[in-house]
Amino acid sequence: MEIRLIPVTASNAIDAISIKPAPPELQQLHYNAHWIGHAFAHEDIECYLIKAGPDSIGFVCFGQCYSDEYLLHREGESIAELYQIVILPAQQNRGYGKQVLRMIAAQLQQQGYHHLRVAHHPDSERAARFYGVLGFEKIGSNYDDDPLLELKLAQ
């Protein structure tokens, strides 16, 4: 099924906030409201509901990469970061996450970004596999000492 990214607004924010992963990832991720707040405060961060047909099946937040946990210092004008992606557990393993990442990569490339970074909890082997399949390579650790991965966007 084809998916769509719908910007998070005041009228659908509760829908976005309600999308949660299953344990153990639930304890390893910031809540969606955290990222919606950052998107409100930073015009270079975007949050979307992921829709398949009429149903909200996920949440994603991405944008300018920052070098600190408070998002005060930009990491470079051509580096973006995937801050949060959650697909509802009942909707996983259908290729939705891969579709979303391809859509995001194309959008970021059009916006002038050359790199997409993501960090994941060090104990999440599932996340490491997911990002590895998509071509992300480990480049170090982030400010929380989580594995930091990067995907070079086609230029």
C-alpha positions in Angstrom: 0.0 0.0 0.0 1.2 3.5 -0.8 1.9 5.7 2.2 1.6 9.5 2.6 3.3 11.9 5.0 0.9 14.4 6.5 2.4 17.4 8.4 1.6 17.3 12.1 -0.6 20.3 13.0 -2.7 21.3 16.0 -5.7 19.4 14.6 -3.8 16.0 14.3 -1.1 16.3 17.0 -3.0 14.0 19.4 -3.0 11.3 16.7 0.7 11.8 16.3 1.4 11.7 20.0 -0.6 8.4 20.4 1.7 6.5 18.0 4.1 4.4 20.2 6.4 1.5 19.6 6.2 -1.8 21.4 8.6 -2.7 24.3 11.5 -2.8 24.5 11.8 0.2 22.1 9.2 2.1 24.0 11.6 2.6 26.8 14.4 3.6 24.4 12.8 6.4 22.5 11.8 9.9 23.3 8.1 10.5 23.0 6.7 12.0 19.8 5.5 15.1 21.8 9.2 15.9 22.5 9.9 16.1 18.8 6.7 18.0 17.9 7.9 20.6 20.5 11.3 20.8 18.7 9.6 21.2 15.3 7.5 24.0 16.8 10.7 25.7 18.0 12.9 25.0 15.0 11.7 25.8 11.5 14.2 23.4 10.1 12.7 20.3 11.8 9.6 18.6 10.4 7.1 16.1 11.9 4.7 14.0 10.0 2.0 11.4 10.5 2.6 8.3 8.3 -0.7 7.3 6.7 -1.6 4.2 4.8 -5.0 4.7 3.4 -7.1 6.5 6.0 -5.1 5.1 8.9 -2.3 6.7 10.9 0.4 4.0 11.0 3.4 5.9 12.2 5.2 9.1 13.1 8.5 10.6 11.7 10.5 13.6 12.6 13.6 14.8 10.7 15.5 17.9 9.7 18.6 19.9 10.3 21.3 18.0 12.3 22.4 19.6 15.5 25.5 18.7 17.5 24.0 19.0 21.0 21.1 17.4 22.8 19.3 20.8 23.2 19.4 21.5 19.4 21.2 24.8 19.7 24.3 24.3 17.5 23.9 23.2 13.9 26.1 20.4 12.7 26.6 21.8 9.2 24.3 23.1 6.6 24.2 20.0 4.5 23.7 17.4 7.3 20.2 16.3 8.2 19.1 14.0 11.0 16.3 11.4 11.4 15.2 12.2 14.9 12.3 9.7 15.3 10.6 7.1 13.2 7.9 4.9 14.7 5.7 2.4 12.8 2.9 0.9 14.9 3.9 -2.7 15.8 0.9 -4.2 14.0 2.0 -2.4 10.8 5.7 -3.4 10.8 7.4 -5.7 8.4 5.4 -4.4 5.4 8.1 -2.1 4.0 6.5 1.1 5.3 9.7 2.2 7.2 11.8 1.8 4.0 9.2 3.7 2.0 9.3 6.6 4.5 13.1 6.7 4.5 13.2 6.8 0.7 10.6 9.7 0.7 12.6 11.6 3.4 15.9 11.1 1.6 14.4 12.5 -1.6 12.8 15.5 0.2 16.1 16.3 2.1 18.1 16.0 -1.1 15.8 18.5 -2.8 16.3 20.8 0.2 20.1 20.7 -0.3 21.2 18.1 2.3 24.0 15.7 1.4 24.0 13.5 4.4 21.3 11.9 6.6 22.3 10.8 10.1 20.5 8.7 12.7 21.3 7.5 16.1 19.8 4.4 17.8 19.9 2.8 21.2 23.1 0.6 21.4 21.0 -2.4 22.5 18.6 -2.2 19.5 19.9 -4.8 17.1 16.7 -4.4 15.1 17.4 -0.7 14.5 21.0 -1.5 13.5 19.8 -4.1 10.9 17.1 -1.8 9.6 19.4 1.1 9.0 22.2 -1.1 7.7 19.8 -2.6 5.0 19.1 1.0 3.9 22.8 1.8 3.4 23.5 3.7 6.6 27.1 3.3 7.9 28.4 3.8 11.4 30.5 6.9 11.7 30.9 7.1 15.5 28.7 8.0 18.5 26.4 10.9 19.3 26.3 13.1 22.3 24.5 10.4 24.3 27.1 7.8 23.2 24.6 6.0 21.0 25.8 4.6 17.7 25.7 7.3 15.0 25.0 6.2 11.4 25.1 8.2 8.2 23.6 7.8 4.7 25.1 9.8 1.9 22.3 11.3 -0.2 22.7 11.2 -4.0 24.0 14.5 -5.2 
